[in-house]
Amino acid sequence: MNKKIMKKSAIFIYGIVAYCVFLIAFLYAIGFVGNIIVPKSIDSGAETTLLSSILINVIVLSVFALQHSIMARPAFKKWFTTIISPAMERSTYILLSSLALLLIYWQWQSITTIVWEAENEIVILILRGIFFLGWLIVLLSTFMINHFELFGLAQIFDNLKNRQTPNPKFQTNFLYKIVRHPIMLGFIIAFWATPTMTVGHLLFSLVTTIYILIAVKFLEEKDLRKSIGEKYETYQKEVPMIIPFTKNTRKF
């Protein structure tokens, strides 16, 4: 086996490992936010002082936000692919994002003071259903564009087969006809739909929602307008950003 084949095989294995780490982090996120099954969740673990807990939680959320935003920018990608193989770029982004999530799960400080709590069994079931609906929207939305390209699998497979991965096509399938960013809508739904809202959970939901709105509006949409052009500007005028069935505006 020559060095070229070995390198392509190593990149392929690296991409598969990165995707597996992502799956673990994604599935754990459901349990973490929903306080379901997992050993460490958003409302479990020893509590420290309020100020210390808030500070640590904001720091770990900021680590994820910075990594996620900086590495997603076209200028960073262009520079980064001068250091590593372009076939590894997306997998590396996914791997580091997943590790940043694992850091949140590990270091999160629970603040269990209750802000609100549903007591009616039907309301609890409805909120649980909405919670899982949010995660389902996230997952399905990835397949409505290109799940395998989004998570680096297409790139590593094409590299193994000596093919050039084409640039992602602009698609507005299914939920993308209702909102421009259904993945982010799904996350927001999942983060807020809970029968018991603690101070820690509220902090998590507030910070992540603010980050999503700022990152989408001022970073991602700017990059999309620049790369796609007039077609995306028309899409912005026709489809709301995150809130479904609202009059279109670039704001929401």
C-alpha positions in Angstrom: 0.0 0.0 0.0 1.6 3.3 -1.1 1.6 6.5 0.9 -1.2 8.1 -1.1 -3.6 5.3 -0.4 -2.6 5.1 3.2 -3.2 8.9 3.6 -6.6 8.6 2.0 -7.5 5.7 4.2 -6.4 7.5 7.3 -8.5 10.6 6.3 -11.5 8.2 5.8 -11.1 6.6 9.2 -10.6 10.1 10.8 -13.9 11.3 9.2 -15.8 8.2 10.4 -14.4 8.7 13.9 -15.4 12.4 13.8 -18.9 11.4 12.8 -19.2 8.8 15.5 -18.1 11.4 18.1 -20.8 13.8 16.7 -23.5 11.1 17.0 -22.5 10.5 20.7 -22.6 14.2 21.4 -25.9 14.7 19.6 -27.6 11.9 21.3 -26.2 12.9 24.7 -27.5 16.4 24.1 -31.1 15.1 24.0 -30.6 13.4 27.4 -28.6 16.3 28.8 -31.2 19.0 28.0 -34.2 16.8 28.7 -32.8 15.2 32.0 -33.3 11.8 30.5 -31.2 8.7 31.1 -27.7 10.3 30.9 -25.6 10.3 34.1 -24.9 14.1 34.0 -27.7 16.4 32.8 -28.5 20.1 32.8 -30.1 19.8 36.3 -27.9 17.1 37.9 -24.6 17.2 39.7 -23.3 19.0 42.8 -24.2 22.7 43.0 -21.7 25.4 43.8 -22.3 29.1 44.4 -24.7 30.9 42.0 -22.0 33.3 40.7 -19.5 30.6 40.2 -22.0 28.4 38.4 -23.1 31.2 36.0 -19.5 32.1 35.2 -18.5 28.5 34.4 -21.6 27.9 32.4 -21.2 31.0 30.3 -17.5 30.2 29.7 -18.2 26.7 28.4 -21.0 27.9 26.2 -18.7 30.7 24.9 -16.1 28.1 24.0 -18.6 26.3 21.8 -19.9 29.5 20.3 -16.5 30.8 19.4 -15.3 27.5 17.9 -18.5 27.0 16.1 -18.6 30.5 14.6 -14.9 31.1 13.8 -14.4 27.7 12.1 -17.5 28.1 10.0 -16.3 31.3 8.3 -15.2 31.1 4.7 -12.0 33.0 5.4 -11.0 30.6 8.2 -11.8 27.5 6.0 -9.7 28.9 3.2 -6.7 29.4 5.6 -7.3 26.1 7.4 -7.2 24.0 4.2 -3.7 25.3 3.5 -2.7 23.4 6.7 -4.9 20.2 6.4 -6.4 18.3 3.5 -9.7 19.9 2.3 -11.3 16.5 2.7 -10.6 16.7 6.4 -11.8 20.3 7.0 -15.5 19.5 7.6 -14.8 16.4 9.7 -12.4 18.5 11.8 -15.0 21.2 12.3 -17.6 18.5 13.3 -15.1 16.8 15.7 -14.1 20.0 17.5 -17.7 21.1 17.7 -18.6 17.8 19.3 -15.7 18.0 21.7 -16.9 21.5 22.7 -20.3 20.0 23.4 -18.8 17.3 25.5 -16.9 20.0 27.5 -20.3 21.6 28.2 -21.8 18.3 29.5 -18.7 17.7 31.6 -18.3 21.1 33.2 -21.9 22.3 33.4 -22.9 23.5 36.8 -26.5 22.9 37.7 -28.6 25.6 39.2 -31.8 23.8 40.3 -33.9 26.7 41.6 -37.2 26.3 39.8 -38.5 29.1 37.6 -41.6 27.3 36.5 -43.0 23.8 36.7 -45.9 22.1 35.0 -48.0 19.9 37.2 -50.8 18.8 34.9 -49.9 15.5 33.3 -51.4 16.4 30.0 -49.3 19.6 29.8 -46.2 17.7 30.8 -46.8 15.1 28.0 -47.4 17.9 25.5 -44.2 19.7 26.5 -42.3 16.4 26.3 -43.7 15.8 22.8 -42.7 19.3 21.7 -39.2 18.7 23.1 -38.7 15.6 21.0 -40.4 17.3 18.0 -37.6 19.9 18.2 -34.9 17.3 18.0 -36.7 15.5 15.2 -36.8 18.8 13.2 -33.1 19.2 13.7 -32.3 15.7 12.4 -34.8 15.7 9.5 -33.6 19.2 8.4 -30.0 17.9 7.9 -31.4 15.3 5.5 -33.5 17.9 3.6 -30.2 19.5 2.4 -27.3 17.0 2.5 -26.7 15.3 5.8 -23.6 13.5 4.5 -21.9 16.6 3.2 -22.9 18.6 6.3 -21.1 16.2 8.6 -18.1 15.6 6.4 -18.9 12.0 5.2 -19.3 12.9 1.5 -16.0 14.7 1.5 -14.0 11.8 3.0 -15.7 9.2 0.7 -15.1 11.3 -2.4 -11.5 11.7 -1.4 -11.1 7.9 -0.9 -12.6 7.4 -4.4 -10.4 10.2 -6.0 -13.4 12.4 -6.7 -13.8 16.1 -6.1 -16.7 16.9 -3.8 -18.9 19.5 -5.6 -19.8 22.7 -3.9 -23.0 22.5 -1.9 -26.1 23.3 -3.9 -28.6 25.9 -2.7 -31.7 23.9 -1.7 -35.0 24.9 -0.2 -36.7 21.6 0.3 -39.6 20.9 2.7 -39.0 22.8 6.0 -36.7 25.2 4.2 -39.8 26.5 2.4 -41.2 27.5 5.8 -38.1 28.9 7.5 -34.6 29.6 6.3 -33.0 27.9 9.2 -35.1 24.9 10.4 -32.2 23.3 12.2 -31.9 26.3 14.5 -35.6 26.4 14.9 -35.5 22.8 16.1 -32.8 23.6 18.6 -34.7 26.5 20.0 -37.9 24.4 20.4 -36.0 21.6 22.1 -34.2 24.0 24.5 -37.3 25.8 25.7 -39.9 22.9 25.8 -39.6 21.6 29.3 -42.1 20.9 32.0 -39.6 22.0 34.6 -37.6 25.2 33.9 -34.7 25.7 36.4 -32.5 28.7 36.6 -29.7 26.6 35.0 -31.9 25.5 32.2 -33.1 29.0 31.7 -29.6 30.3 31.5 -28.7 27.6 28.9 -31.8 28.4 26.8 -31.3 32.1 26.9 -27.6 32.1 26.0 -28.0 29.5 23.2 -31.0 31.3 21.7 -29.3 34.7 21.7 -26.2 33.1 20.2 -28.3 31.4 17.5 -30.1 34.6 16.5 -26.9 36.7 16.4 -24.8 34.0 14.6 -27.5 33.4 12.0 -28.4 37.0 11.3 -24.9 38.6 11.4 -22.6 35.8 10.3 -24.3 32.9 8.5 -26.8 35.0 6.5 -24.0 37.4 5.5 -21.9 34.6 4.2 -24.8 33.0 2.3 -25.7 36.3 0.6 -22.1 36.7 -0.4 -21.7 33.2 -1.8 -25.2 32.7 -3.3 -26.0 36.2 -4.2 -29.3 37.5 -5.6 -31.0 34.1 -5.3 -30.5 34.1 -1.5 -31.6 37.7 -1.2 -34.9 36.7 -3.0 -35.2 33.7 -0.6 -34.8 36.1 2.4 -37.6 38.2 1.1 -39.9 35.2 0.7 -39.2 33.0 3.7 -38.8 34.0 7.4 -35.5 33.4 9.1 -36.6 31.3 12.1 -40.1 32.0 13.1 -42.6 30.1 10.8 -45.6 31.7 9.1 -44.6 35.3 9.8 -44.4 38.1 7.3 -41.0 37.8 5.9 -38.3 40.0 7.2 -34.5 39.6 7.4 -34.8 40.0 11.2 -36.7 36.8 12.1 
